């Protein structure tokens, strides 16, 4: 039996073993806004404006995106 045939047999055997032995993943619950914990600045705290690449000792997140709590629907009228 040629070498490539042994490689093909071992490939098929490993695929069958993996398919049989792997457990399906548990479904995860959707993330809520309470799952996110971003440090925010207080009212009146001075904010630094940085230009270019630099490191700061303390950092604040002023805005981090449009986190939605409603399901996004696919499609729609155009």
N, C-alpha and C positions, 0 to 999 in steps of 0.2 A: 504494500500500500504506500503511495507517495506521501511525502511530508505534508503537502498542502491538504490532503484528505484527512490526516490526523488533526490538523489545525481546524478544519471545518467541523469535524466530529466533536472536538473539545469545545468549540464555540457554541454549537447547538446544545451540548450537554450543559454548559454553564448557563445558557439562557433558560433552559427548562428548569434547572435547579433554582435560579433566582426567581423565576416566575412562581414557583411553588412555595418557596420559603419566605418571601417578602410579605409582611403584613400591610394591608392598606392603611393609609394615614387617616387619622380621625379628623372629621370636619371641624374647622375652627370657627368660632363665633366672630362676627364682624367687629372691627375695632370701634370703640366709642370715643367721644371727646375726652372722657375721663381717663383714658389710657395714656394720653399724652401729658408730659410734665415738662414744660419749658419755663426757664427762669424769665420772669418779666420785671421790668423796671417799675418803680413806684412813681407816682405823680410828683414832679418837681426834681427828680434826680437828674443831674447834668449828664448829657449824652455826648460821647466823643464821636467825631467824624473821622474815619481813617481812610486814607487813599493809598492804594497799592497793597502789597503783602506785608503784614506785620502781626505781631503777637501782643495781646493785651492781658493784664492780670485778671481783670474782671470783665465779663461780657454779659450783655443782655440781648434778649430776642425781642425786637419791637413788633415783628410781624412774621408769621411762618406759613401763610398760605390759606387757601379757602377750604377749610375742613368742613365737609358736609355731613349732615345727619340723615339726608334723604337718599333713597336709592337712585342711581343714575340709570335712566332709561335709554336703551339703544334705539336708534332709528329716529323717526319723527317726520313731520311734513317739511318739505323743502320748497 
